[in-house]
Amino acid sequence: MDLKTPLAGISGIGPAYISRLQILGLSNIEDLIHHYPFRYDDFSSSSSISETKVGEKITIQGEIWSIDNVYTRTRKVLTRALLNDGSGTIELIWFHQPWLTKNIKAGDKIQASGKVNRKGSKVSLVAPAWEKIDGLQVTPTNNQPIHTGRLVPIYPETYGLSSKWFRLKISKILPTTLPLVEDPLPSEIKENMLPLKEALEEIHFPQDFEKVKKAKYRLSFDELFFIQLATQKKRLDWQKKETTKGFVIDEKKVEKFIKSLPFTLTSAQNRVIQEIIQDLKKEHPMNRLVQGEVGSGKTVVAAVILYLAYLNNLQSVVMAPTEILAFQHHQTLTKLLEPLGIEVGIYTGSRKFTKDHKSEPQVIVGTHALLSDKIDLKKVGLVVVDEQQRFGVEQRGVIRTKASSPHFLTMTATPIPRTVALTLYGDLDLSVIDELPKGRKEVKTHFVPQRKRADAYQFIKGEIKKGHQIYIVTPLIEESETLQSAKAAKVEFERLKKDIFPEYKLGLLHGKLKSKEKEEVINLFKNHEIDILVSTSVVEVGVDVPNATVMVIEGGERFGLAQLHQLRGRVGRGEDQSYNFLFTGEESPQVINRLKNLERTHDGLKLAELDLQIRGSGEIFGTLQSGRWNLKIASLSDIKLLEQTRASATKILAFSPNLDKYPLLQAKLTIAEDIIFPD
């Protein structure tokens, strides 16, 4: 038996269990011992029945006096047992477990753990964990019981696989597999951490909560460290293998182009342009991420770099995740670059430049359609990817192989704390546009309680009378049976059109519309043929209408703070004061307090950090990389640990770039790279 032994080869794990284990992503012994508890029931306190207190979590040893199944009026089964320890009796109650009367008999001596309840004069333990004292199962290392009388681990479960099942299997497998576990961390970065074997033992069967804390720290460190190591090494390897001819930078032409723009660049934009230019001069391809708020001017920065590629006789590609955003970029870049003689083409699922152009454009803006075999990108020397987290790792890899060692400039408006960004995108250099254009007015944001909704609608009518336009965003396209409190775009559109704004022109936009239909609606809104655009969050990126001054967000509690901030960024793009109204169907203190963060701060990075603290990393980043960051125990909200693991990875690679001095790390990293950078 070794760590890669399939679970199907383990005694007592039959085909039915295997299919259930696969649901949890568990296929071999190593997977099983790394299936960590997510919490612990503290049943370490033993007590006599006479000394029990209501609400206490306790463990009691005694003799079963009686046990029976009782059927309720609704034909549900309750199993009731009476336990006596010499000081008194207590009732044990289980739900829907009639087979217990076959496993527990009157006269059996058992140990039971649970929370003490009282109903009338009766004291009970409801759904207690239990073990027979005769033949009590204990952990091999510290002789403690497995299911009771200790910190009892509770695991992620699925139908037919309970925490009790996991405890039993892991307790039997750990003693034989732990000797096979090799600790890959070098001593110079381990410091005072638990050895890996001890951490695995303590995470499953801890002696106390202090040991749980130390075990979690060690195992979390390992997870984040290997992500950091994989991404940093990937960048080093890529820089060594990939070579290209550095750009010749004509400073005078660049300066002339920047001065010709109808606005002055911010100091942050100028700084980022210089950082990119330094990359372009080198003889290995650039791989840089530019992060900036909605409206911070990332597209203009990209335009300057596209111009540099043109001056170096190279073709460029701009990739966007949606047609809406691709059309927006095409329009903006055409205005900026065509006066310089640069042709800008469009290539999406519904529009192809080949139909409209006799020659191939120097700049091609497109969507996933650019990955098609129908388009040749061999002449491409620069690839710009916008909202890069919406593309999978594989998709970015495809376009890199279609072109020959291109420079890569990726951009995102999603506010991600710097340390987290360096973890998610450690294979990229990072630039931040942390300044908005001068004169941009702050969007006034207000949480609107239900009682003031009518007042908000009156305010909106006043804005429309001034000649302005409105966004109303809902979390769903159609009504949901499971999310009955959530507003749906189609239903809300009809309600608003009929009952609230019958005198105004309303439009409807959502992801299920065909590309041509979306474009028609957006153009109508841009041309002010629509006063109010009712939409899903599809407007989060790519819709730029300076005349829109109010953003209403229905079901604000269903969006993350960072996403709310991005939606808010759709207004405030013109000279007039703009407003953001947050509506919610759930007015709990927690929801109201979270939404009021939007009133208090307009800093996207601060809001992203708050989101991490409030909602955790799973919801924030769980869908960004299509499972790329499958963290079992670590959290991207642990900024301190992220910094420590990044520093440790940098230290190791500085000493041994190929990791040849660390064979255990090298072997472990091969597995990590397959997960983080799939082919």
N, C-alpha and C positions, 0 to 999 in steps of 0.2 A: 504494500500500500504506500502511495506517495501523494503529494499535494494535488497532483493532476488526475488522481484516480476518479473516474466518473462515479457519481452518487448511485448510479444504477448498479454498481458493483458492490454496494454496501449492504450487509445483511439487514433485513427488516425494511428496506426501502424498495418497494415494488413499483410497477408501472404507473399505478394510480398516483402515488406520491411524486414520481418523477415529473409527470405532467404539471402537477401543482407547483413543484419547485421551480420549473422552467418559467412559470408566470412571474416568479420573484427574481428571475435571472440567475438561478443557482443550478450549476451543472456538475461541479466537481467538489472535492473536499476543500480545496482552497477557497472556493466561493462560500462554502458553508461556514468555515471558521471566520470569514470576513463578513458574515451576515450579523451586523451588530445590533444589540438592543437599543431601542430609542428612549426607554425609561426603565425605572426600577420601582417595584413595590417594596417598601421597607417593612419587612416582617421580622426584623431582627430582635424586636422586643418580645420577650416571653412573659406570660402572666398566668396567674390562676384565675379561674372563672369568677370567683368571689371578688376579685380585685379589678375586674374589667370596668372600663369607663366608656360611655357612648362616644363614638367618633374616633376612638383609638384604633390604630392598626396593630394587631397583636398576633402572637402565635401561642396556641394552647395544645397541650398534650393530654389525652384522656381516653376513655373507653366508650365505644358506641353502645348505647343502651337499646336504641331502636332505630330502624330506618324503613321508610315506606314511600311509595309513590302516591301522590294525591292529585286527582283531576279536578280542575276548576270548572266553573259553569261554561266557560268558552272552550272546554276540552284541552286546555293547556296542562302540561305535566309539571308538577312541583315535586321535587324529592326532598323530604324532610327527615332529618336525623337528630337524635338527642345524644349529646356528648357530655360525659361526666368526668371530672378530674379529681374527685374526692372533696373538693371545696364547694361544688355546686354543679348545675347543669346549664348548658347553652344549646340553643337550637341551631342547626346547620341547614341552610336552604339553598338548593340548586334549581335552576330553571332548565327545562327541556333536556334533561340528562337521565332518562328512566333507567339506563343501563347501570347506573351507579349502585343500584340495589343488588346487582350481581357481583360487583367488585368490593363492596363494603358490606359486611355482615355484623349483626349484633354480637358484641363480644370482642370485635377487632379493636386493637389499640392504634390510634392514629394521631398524627400531628396536623392541626388545621390552622391556616393563616388567613386573616381577612380583617375587615373593618367592622367594629361593634355597632350594631343597630338596636334600637328599642322600639317596640310597638306595644303600647299598653304596659303590662307587667312582664312581657316576654322579651328576653335579650337574645339576639341572634347574630350569626355571621352569614351574610348573604353572598352566595357564589364563592365560597372560600376555596383557596388552594389546599390540597391535602396530600398526605403521604402516610402509608402504614409504617408504624415504628418498627415492627418486626420486618427486617430486611430493608430498612430505610436507605434510599439511594443517596450517596454522598459524593462530593467532588473528591477526586483522588489526592489532590495536593493539600487541602486544609481540612478534609473530613467534615465539611459542612453539608447539611441537606441541600438538595437541588431545588426543590419546589417550595419549601417553607422554611421559617425560622432563620431568614437571612435577607439580604438585599436580593430580591427575586427579579431576574431580567425579563423584560417584556419586549418581544420582537415584532418587527413588521410581519403580518400574517396574511394568509389567504385561505379561502374555503378549504377545510380539511387539514390545515397545517396550523396548529395552535402553538402558543408560546411554550406550553408544556411539552409538546412534541420536539420543538427546537432545543429546549433545555436538555431533554433526555438524550437526543442524538449527539449534540455538541459535547455534552459531558463525557460520552463514551469515546468520541473521536479525538478530542483535544489531547489526552495523555499520550496517544500513539503518534499524533502528527506534529505536536509542538517540537519534538527533537529534530524534525526534518526542516523546521523553519530557520532560514538563514537571515541574519540581520544585515541588510545592505548598507545602512547608514555608517559612514566613516566616523571614527571616534572624535575627530576635530569638529564635527557639527552636532554630535549627539549631546554633548554637555551633560546635564543632569537628568536627561530623559530616561524613562523606563526602558529596559531592553525590550525588543519586539516580542519575544516569547512571553515575558511577564505582562506586557500590555495586553496581549491577546487573551491571556488567562484572566486578567482582572476586568476586562471589558465584559466578559461573559459571566464570571462568577466572582464578583468583587468582595473583598473583606469589609470595605466601608466606602463611603462616598468620596473620601480623599483619594483612595486608589482609583475610583471611577474617573475622577478629574484628571489624574496623571495619565491614565490609560487613554482617555479621550484626546488629551494633548498630544501624546506620542503618535497615535494613529492618524489624527488630523494633520499633524506635521508631515507625516509620510505622504498623505494624499496630495497636499498642496505642493510639497517639495518636488514631487515627480512631475507635476504639471509645469512648475517653474523650470525644472531641469530640462524637460522635453522641449519646451518652447524656446528657451535660451539656446540650447544646443542646436535646434533646428535652424535658428537664425545664423549661428556661427558656421554651420555646415553649408548652408545655402550661400552665404557670402564667399566661402572658399571655392565652392564648385561652380557657381554661376558667375560668369564674367561678361562684361559688356564694354562698349566704348563709352567713356564718359562724355557728357554733353559739353559742347562748346557754348559758353554763356556770353551772349552779346548784351552786356549791361546797359548800353545806350538804348538799344531797341526795347528792352524790357522796361526801362524807366520811361521811355516815350509812350509805351502802351499804357502803363499805369497812370501817367498824367492825362491821357486821353479819356480815361473813364469819367463818367458823369458824377462821380462822387470820390471823396478822399478815403483811401484805405486807412483802417485803424492801425495803431502801432502793433497790435497782436497779429493782424493779417500780414503786415510787412515782416515781422519776426518769423512767422511760420514759412513765408515764401523763401526767406533766406536759409532756413533750416533745410527746406526741400532742395534748394539750389546746391547746397553743400553736398547733399546725397547724390545729386545728378552728376556732379563732377567726378565722382569716384568710378572705379573700373569694375564694381560689382553692382547689380541692380538695386535700386532703392526699394525698400519695403517699409513704408511709413503710414501710420494712422493719424489722421487729423480729426480731432474731436472739437466740436464747437456747438454752442447753443443754436436753436432755430433762429435764423435771421442774422447770424454772426458773420456771414459772408464767405462760407466755405466754397461755394460755386465760383465766386470771383477768383479766389486763390487757385482753384483748379484751372480756370481759364488762362491765368498767367502761365501755368506749367504746361498746358496744352499748346500755348503759343511757343514756348521754348522747344517743345518737341517738333513743332512745325519748322522752326528755324533750323533744327538739326536734321531736316528731311525725313522725319519719322511720322508714321501714322499713329493715331491715338484712338482708344476706345473708352467710352464712359458707360459703365453698367449701373442700372438702377433696378430696384426690386419690383417696381410696378410700372405699368404703362403711364399712369398719371404722372409719376415723378419723371419718367423718361421724356414725356412730352414737355414737361416744365423745363427740364434741363436743355432740351433741344431748342426751345424758344429763347431761353436766356443766353445760351452759348452762341446761337446764331446772331443775336443782337451785338454781342461783344466781339465775335471773331470774324464775321463776314466782312466788316469794313477793312480788315487786314488781308483780305483775299483768301481766307480759310473757309473751305466748304464744310458745312456741318450736316451730316446725314442722320437718318433715323432708321433703326432696325428693331422692330418689335413683332409680336405675334400678328398684329393687324396692319402694320405699315412697314414697308421695306424700301430702303433708299434706291435699290436696284431698279425699281419701277419708275423712279422720278429723276434719276441722274444718269448721264451718259458715262461719266467716269466715277471712280471710287472716291468718296469724300476723304479729306485728310483727318477729319474727326467723325467718328461714328458713335452716336448715342443709342443705347438699346437696353433691352431687358435680358431675361434668360435665353431669349431667341438667339443671342450672340453665340451661345454655346453650340448651336446647330452646325452640322458638318457642311451645310450649304454655304457658309460664309468663310472666306479665307482671311485669317488674321496674321499670316506669317510676316507681313511688313510692319506689324504693330510694335512700337517701341515703348509705349506708355499705356498703362491700364489704370483708369480711375474707377473705383468701386464706391458707390454711395450707399449709405446705410448697410455697411458690410455685414453686420450681424444677421441680416435677413437672408444672406446667402449661406449655404452650407459649405463646409470645408472642401468637400469634393468639387462643388461648382467653381470655387475659386481656383482649385487645382487644374480643372479642365481648361480654363481660359489661359492659365499660365503655360500649359503645355501646347496650346494652339498657337500662341505667340512664341517668339524665340528670345528667352531671357529679357522680358520687358521690365521696365521700371513699374513698380506698383505703388499707387497712391490710393489709400482707402479713407473714407470719410464717414463720420457718424454724428448725428445730432442727439443720439440717445445719451443723456448725462450718466456717465459711469465714473465713480470715484477713481482717482488716478491709480491708486494701488491695485484696485480690482481690474482696471483696464490693462495694467501691466501683467496681470495674471492671465486674463482672458486672451490677450493678444501679445503675449511675451515675445513672439517671434517678429513683432513689428517695433520700429522706433515710434515714439509718441510725441505728437505736437498738439498743443491745446490753444484754440482761439478763445481766450478768456475775456473778450471785450466786445461789446455791441457797438454798432455805428453811432456816432454822435448825433444827438437830436432825437434818438428813438425814445418815445414816451413809454413809461412803464404801464403795463396793462393792469388796470384796477380790478382786483379779484374779490368776489364776495360769495360766501356761503349763503344760500337762500333757503330758509326754512319753508315748509309747506304753506304756512299761513301768509307768507309774503310773495308767493308765486304770482298772484294776480298783479301785484305791484311791479314785479319784474317784467311781465308781459306788457304793461302800460309803458314802461321805460323803453322796451324794445320798439314799440309803435312810434315813440318819440324819435328814436334813432332813425327809423325808416323814413319818417317825415322829413328828417334833415338830409335825406338822400343816401343814407348809409345802408349797408347790408348785414345780414345776420347768419351765423352758423348755429344749428341746433344738433348736437351729437348725441346719439343713443348707443348703449352697449350691445344691442342685438339688432339683427335684420328683421326677424319675425318673432312673434310671441312664443315664449317657452313655457311648457308645463312645469318644469322644474325650477324656473326662475321667474315666478309669477310677479314679483315686485319690480323686475327689470323692464324698462321701457324698450319697445321695439320700433325701429325706424319706420317701417311700413304703416304700423298702427298709429304711431305718433304723427306721421305725416298727414294721415286722413283726419285725425282729431284736431290738429292745429289748423288745417285748411278749412274745416267745417265750423269749428266752435270758437277758435281764438283769433285767427288772422284771415277771415273770409275775404277781406278787401285787398289782400296782398298776393303777390305771385310766389308760390312755393315750389321748390324742386326737391327731388329725392335722389340720393346717391348712396350706393352700397356695393359690396364686393361681388354680388351675384349678377350685376348688370354686365352686359357684353362691353367690350372695350370701346366700341363705337358709341354706345349709349352713355357710358361714363364721360367720354370726351365731349359729347353733345351737351350734357348737363353742366359740366365744368365751364364750357365756353359760354353757355347761357348765363351762368353766374358771373363770369368775368366781364361779360358785356352788359351787365346790370339788367338783364331780362328776367332775372329771378331776384326777389327781395330776400327770401329766407331759404337757405339750403339745409334740409333735414338729411342727416348723414350718419353712417357708422364711423368708426375711427379710421376709415379709409382716407379721410382728409388729413390724417396726422402728418403725412409728408406729401409734398408735391403740388398742393393747391395754394396759389399765391394771389390773393385778391386784396390789394391795399385799401379798397373802399369798404371792406368788411370791418366793423368796429365792435361787434358783440359776439362772443363765443359762449353759448349755453351748453353745458354738459349735463345730460340726464344720467342718473345712476352713477354719480361720481364715486360712490364707494366701491364700484366694480372696476375702477381703473387704478393703476399704480400712480404715485405722486409724479414720477418722472414722465409717465405718459400724459397725465393731466397737464403737466408743464409744457409738453410738446404741443398738445392740442391748443393750449392757450397761445402758443407762439404763432398760430394761424392768423391772429388779429394783432393790431398794433404795428402793422407794416406800412401804414401811411402816416400822414401828418396829424390826423385827428386822434383825440383821446379814445382809447379802446377799453373794453370791459369784458370780464370773464365771470359768468354766473354758474355756480356749482349747485345743482339740484340733486336731491337724494331721496330714495324711498325708504331709507332706514336712518332715523334720526337718533341713534344711540349716542351717548357721550363719546364713546371711542371713535365712531365714524365722524362725528362733528369735529372733534379735536384734530383728527388726521387731516381732514379737508381744510381746516383753518390754517394749516401749515402753508397752503397756497396763498392765503391772504398775507401771511407774515414774511414770506421770502420769495424772491424771484430768481434766486440762484439755483440753476438746475442741478449742479453737483451737490449742493447741500440737501436738496430734496431727494436726490438719489441715495444719499447716505442715510437720510431719515427712513426712506423706504426699506433699506436693508435692515435697519434696526427694528422697524415695525413688522414687516412682512417676511423677512428672511430672504436668503439668497435663492432658495428654490423657486419661488414665484417670480422673482425679478429676472433671473438669468436662466431658468430651467428650460425655456423654449428657444433661447437664442442660438444655440449651437447644435440643435437636433440631437440631444443626448451626449454631446461631446464632453460635458462636464458632469459626469455621473458621480457626484460626491456622495459617499455613504455616511460619512461622519463629520467631515470638515464643513465649514461655512465660509462663503465669500464675504460675509459681514464681519469676520474676524480680521480686521485690518492689521492689527499687531502681528498676528501669525503670518499673514500674507507677506508682510515686510520681512519677517525673520526668514521665511522659506526662500524668498527671492534673494536675500543677501547670502544665504547658505549655498544656493545654486550657483550664484555668481562666483563665490569663493572657490567652489569645487572645480568649475570650468576654467577659472583663471589658472589653477594649479595643473589641471589635466584636461585640456580641451577635448580630447578624444576619449576621456575616461578610461584610458588603458591602465592607469594606476589604480583604478577601482573596478575590478572585474564584476563584483556583485552588483554595483550600481549599473554597470554597462548592460548586464543581463536583464535586470529589472526594467531599465529604461526602454529596452526594445519592446517590451510588452506595453509600457505606458504610451510609447509613440504610436503603436498600432491603434490605440484607442483615440488619442488626441489628434493624430494626423493620418486618418485612414486613406488608403490608396484610392 
